Amino acid sequence: MEQSSVTVFVVDAFTNELFSGNPAAVCCLENDIPDTLKSKIAAEMNLSETAFATIDTDGSETFEKSTKFGLRWFTPSHEVDLCGHATLATAAVIFHKLGNKEKTIEFKTRSGILKAIQEGESSITLDFPINPPAPYEAENLPDIVRIVVGNLEIQEVQHSATTKKLLLRLADKYNRFVNSRRFASASGAVQEHAGMHRQDLESLSPSLQDLLAVEKSGVVKGVIVTLQTNDKENFDFYSRYFAPWVGIPEDPVTGSAHTVLAPYWQTVYNKHHFRARQCSKRGGDLNIEIVEQRVKLTGQVAHVLEGRIRIK
C-alpha cells in the first residue's frame, strides 16, 4: 500500500535549550521516496536543512535495530554534500525517539561514511572528514569581503576547495571588549559597562543578493567569518556562516563549517581540542577534536516537534 504521509521531527542541534541552536527537520523513511518529493518536503519545512534517513540493509532491519543508514540533506533549494547539524539531529532521533540502543551508528552519505556515537544520555559525537583550507585569491575577493564585513579589517583569507567555503578571519583587534559606556548606578556612583567583545562579528548583515551578484563561478558556496577569542573566554573561536548560493541566508550553527574551522585554528593554536561558539541570533556550541584526518564534533540537542507530513 502506497504511503500517504511520513513522520517528520524537528530538532534543535548543538544546544540543549529549546528554540536555540540550529533547527533541522528529520524524516526517517521505512520506504524511500523520490528525490523530487524530498525537495518539496525540504522547501515546505523551509529550514536550513531537512535530512532523509533510510535503512542501509536488505530490508530485514529496522531503525531501532540497525547500525547502518543512508543519509541525504536538502536545503529548501538544493541537495548538499555535507551537513553537520542535520546529521546530529538525525542521530538524536534514531537514538532518542526510535529506540536505537547501539553505541555507534553509521551513515552512508555523499561525503563518505559518517559515524555518530552516543556519549552518555545527552551528547552525541559526529565523526566527520577534515577539510583544511588554504590561502585564497580571486578577482572578486575584494567585493566579497566588502559585502560581508564592510569596513572591518580582515587578518587572513582562506578557502576550502572540498567544501567550497570561504574563510574570513577578522583582525584580532576585534576580540577586545568594545563600546564601554559610563552610567550612574542607583546609588549615584558612576560605573563602567563593557559591551560584548564579539559585537563586531554579531553585527554583520551582508546583502545576500549582492553576494549572489558578485560570485557566480561556483567556487564559493558559503562564507565563514571567524574571530579569535581572548584568554578570558570559555571558547577558542567564534564564527558565523552565510550561504545564499544554496538557499541559506545564514545558518545558525554549522557542523560542516567546523570541519574547515578546526584545521585552520589548529595551525593558530597548535592544539587538537577546541570549544567553539557560532554567533548567530540563535547561537550554538560545539566541542571539537581533531584525530588524524577526522574531525569529531560533539553537541547536544533539544527535541522540538514530531508529526506527520502528507505526501499525497
Number of C-alpha atoms within 10 A of each C-alpha: 3 6 10 10 12 16 14 22 22 23 28 28 34 33 23 18 15 14 16 20 29 27 29 27 27 27 22 23 16 15 12 12 14 7 12 9 11 23 19 15 21 26 19 12 18 17 19 29 31 32 25 23 25 21 24 18 13 6 9 8 14 17 21 14 15 18 20 20 20 19 24 24 27 28 24 21 17 16 18 15 15 23 22 24 30 30 28 28 29 29 27 26 23 21 23 14 14 15 12 20 15 14 13 18 20 20 24 18 16 14 15 12 16 21 20 24 21 19 14 8 9 13 17 25 23 26 21 25 21 21 25 20 23 15 11 14 11 9 7 12 15 10 15 22 21 14 19 21 19 13 9 15 16 16 12 13 19 19 24 21 15 14 21 16 24 29 26 22 19 22 15 14 13 19 21 16 15 16 12 11 10 11 12 10 10 7 6 8 8 11 10 11 13 12 13 14 17 19 16 15 21 16 12 16 13 18 13 17 12 13 22 15 10 13 16 12 9 9 16 18 19 24 24 23 23 24 23 22 20 16 9 7 8 12 17 18 20 23 27 24 24 25 20 18 20 17 20 21 17 20 27 24 32 26 28 21 25 25 25 26 24 28 22 18 20 16 10 10 11 10 13 16 18 19 17 22 21 26 22 22 15 16 19 24 22 24 16 21 21 21 13 9 11 16 26 26 28 23 23 23 25 22 20 15 11 14 10 12 16 10 13 7
